[in-house]
Amino acid sequence: MTDTPNTPETEAAATGDTPPDRLSINQRSPFFQQDLLERGIGIRFKDKVRHDVEEYCISEGWIRVALGKKVDRNGNPLTLKLVGPVEAWFERPAADADTDEG
């Protein structure tokens, strides 16, 4: 216990409920984070909740969605980049958040 309110633990807890600016479900992407994806990410794009998002960027305002069942020659899904307002949230709280409160 410390008297200073801005410890790294409190800063992490404050930002723990905010998804990253950019996240991808592709394991080869530098923006892939398995632990965050396991919590579930909700995406609202142009005031509609989307469940088919492959990658998103909040600051640049775009999402990538798969183009049907089409794949490239390496077996990766072909994607479209859609531009518009993007909102993201976690669908489940962090597992360590329950232990911190107790």
N, C-alpha and C positions, 0 to 999 in steps of 0.2 A: 504494500500500500504506500502510495506516495502522495504528497500534498500538491504536486503540480498537475493541473488538469490536462495538459497536452502531452501525455506520454504516448509512445508508439502504440501501446495496446488500445488506448481510447481512440486514437486516430484510425486504427484499423477497424475498430468496432463501428465507428461513425461511417466509414466508407464501405463497410461490409454488406450493407443492403443496397448498394448502388452497383449495377453491372458495369463492366468496363466499356470504354468508348467504342471498342471494336472487338468482335469475337467471331470465330469461325468454327464450324463443326468438322472441317477437313483436318485430319491429323497431320498432314504435311505443311499446313499453314503456320506461319510464325505467330498467328493470333489465336491458335488453338489452346484451350485451357480446360482439361478434363474435369478438374474439381468444380469449376464453375458450371459446366454443362450438366453435371450430375444434379445440381440444385434445380435445374429447369429454368429456362429463360423464356419470358413472355415478350412478344414483339407486337407493337401496334404500329402499323404503317398506313398513313393517310386515313386515320380514324377507324381502321379495321384491324382486328386481331388476326395475325398470320401464324400458321403452324408449319409452313413449308420453307422457312428462311434458312439458307445455307451459311450466310455471313451477313453481318450488318456493321454499319459505322454511323454512330449518332451525330458526331460533329460534322461529318461531310454530308449527311442526310441521304443515305442510300442503303438498299438491301440487295442481296443476291439470292435468286430463287432458281430452282432446277427447271430446266426446259423439258418438261414431260419425262419420258424415259430415255431420252437421247443421251448418248455418252460419246466421249472423244476416243481416239485410238488407244489411249491408255486405260480406258474404263472409268474415267472420271465423268461425273455428270456435267452436261453443258448447262451453263447458268446465264441468266439475264440480270443485268444491273438495273434496278428500278430506283428512281430518284424521287424523294419526297420526305416529309417529316417522319422521323423515327423515334419511338419511345420504347424503352426496354426496362424490364423488371424481373426480379427473381420470383419464381413460383413457390419455392420452399425456403425457409430460413436456413442459415448456415448451421451445420452440426455442432460447431464449437460455440455458437451463440447460446445454446441451451446450458452448457456447462459453465459459462461465464456468469450467467444470471443467478445460479444456484449457490 
